[in-house]
Amino acid sequence: MKTVFVTVGTTSFDDLIASVISQDAVQALVARGYEELVLQVGRGSILPGPDSCPGLTLQAFRFKDSIAGDIQRADLVISHAGAGSCLEALGAGRPLLVVVNDRLMDNHQLELARKLHADSHLLYCTCSNLTHTLRTMDLSQLTPFCLGQPEKFANFMDQALGLH
């Protein structure tokens, strides 16, 4: 079953959950052949029921000990732009679409997403253009991200955040 896994990490990001379960986003996912949507909603106020997304099998939960299995089973991961969530999905070799929370004041997430996108490791958007991105994305253009060298990763993060 072709699956999308959505994660907000340990935060709340209701705008992302509302956007991904919107009728237009669901239609875009179904049109791409996805059949299952798994949502990790964190501390958010939205916890959709299993019948919330006609055309998709829906599972939603707040937290669990590990989301590694959900990421591994996913054909697409949609994530907030937190560094930990991005690295977990990229480290698992899953196609990643990052949704930047443009309501954050000091938005280091945007810099991280831009840098990883510039290097073709992920796609990114905001909630307002999520549906358009789902309709037009080309996951075949993404390249693997190697996590194995801590010094290179530290340099990468410094560059992404403008510290170098």
Secondary structure, DSSP 8 states (H G I E B T S, - for coil): --EEEEE-TTS--HHHHHHHTSHHHHHHHHHTT--EEEEE-TT-S----TTSSTTSEEEEES--S--HHHHHH-SEEEEES-HHHHHHHHHTT--EEEEE-TT-SS-HHHHHHHHHHHTTS-EEEEGGGHHHHHHH--GGG--------HHHHHHHHHHHTT--
